[in-house]
Amino acid sequence: MDMETPEGKVSLLDAIPVRCDHILTEWEGDYAVISYPRFKYEWMRRLLLPKSMSPDIHVRLEEHGSADRWAAHGAGDCFTACRSLPI
């Protein structure tokens, strides 16, 4: 990057997007739907979650969030993902 980061600070643009096995991205047309578990542990899901409730939280991203998710999919860092987004 062109900007200098002060000592002891981390630029978020240098961060690497983390890919976790428990966070899933599904596509409904042009929109991304991110789903992740409500609880970290299975025993918490069994004890605390009503049977009528989904064990996962689903977040449907709008067009800008979906474009960002698509750009970050193959990017090595956030700076590269941001540069590939249309303005």
Secondary structure, DSSP 4 states (H G I P E B T S, - for coil): --SPPPTT---GGGPPPP--TT-EEEEETTEEEEEEESSSSHHHHHHHS-TTS-SEEEEE--HHHHHHHHHHHS-SSHHHHHHTS--
